[in-house]
Amino acid sequence: MKVGIIPDETTDMASVKNVFQGLEQTLAQRHEIVRHPPEYFYVSANKQKVLYEEFLRKCDVAVCRIHEKVLVAREQSKRQPPVIGLLMGQMSRGASEMATCTRYLKSTDILIGNCDSDIEITRKFFTNAQIRKLPFPFDESTFFPIDEERRQEIRTEMRF
C-alpha cells in the first residue's frame, strides 16, 4: 500500500514531530511511503493546491493532521484516497482549525484522537467519518511509576 504522509512542519513542538517520525518509521516497515512535497511551504496557494492533488494521486491513503487544504484538494482530484487525520489535541482546544473541514470528510476517512475526551467531542461534531482512539506511545524506560518511598521524599521536598 502507498501511504502518503503529510508531516506537521508548521509546528515547533518536538512531540508532534516525534509522532510523525515514529509513524513514518513504523509504516515504512510494511508500506511504501509517499512523501509530502517539501516545496509546498514555499509556493503560492494555487501551486499548493496542484502539489496536493499530485501528491494524493500517488497515495492509497493519506495520513496528516486534518486541515482544509488537503480535503479540498482531494475533493477536486480524480483520485480521492481516504484520509487518516490525527487530531493532535485540536478538539479539546476548540477545533477552530477543523470547523470548515466537516463538509469534506467522508465515511472512509478516519479521525484519530489520543484521549477519551477528544474522541467524545469528535463524535458529537463529526458524524461523517470514522473515529478511533490511539494513545500516544511513550518510552517505558524513561517514564515509569516510582516507588512509594521515593514518591514521599519528593512530596516532602516540594512541601506537599
C-alpha positions, 0 to 999 in steps of 0.5 A, a space after each residue: 500500500 502507498 501511504 502518503 504522509 503529510 508531516 506537521 512542519 508548521 509546528 515547533 513542538 518536538 512531540 508532534 514531530 516525534 509522532 510523525 517520525 515514529 509513524 513514518 518509521 513504523 509504516 515504512 516497515 510494511 508500506 511504501 511511503 509517499 512523501 509530502 512535497 517539501 516545496 509546498 511551504 514555499 509556493 503560492 496557494 494555487 501551486 499548493 493546491 496542484 502539489 496536493 492533488 499530485 501528491 494524493 494521486 500517488 497515495 492509497 491513503 493519506 495520513 496528516 493532521 486534518 486541515 482544509 487544504 488537503 480535503 479540498 484538494 482531494 475533493 477536486 482530484 480524480 483520485 480521492 484516497 481516504 484520509 487518516 487525520 490525527 487530531 493532535 489535541 485540536 478538539 479539546 482546544 476548540 477545533 477552530 482549525 477543523 470547523 470548515 473541514 466537516 463538509 469534506 470528510 467522508 465515511 472512509 476517512 478516519 479521525 484519530 484522537 489520543 484521549 477519551 475526551 477528544 474522541 467524545 467531542 469528535 463524535 458529537 461534531 463529526 458524524 461523517 467519518 470514522 473515529 478511533 482512539 490511539 494513545 500516544 506511545 511513550 518510552 517505558 524506560 524513561 517514564 515509569 511509576 516510582 516507588 512509594 518511598 521515593 514518591 514521599 521524599 519528593 512530596 516532602 521536598 516540594 512541601 506537599 
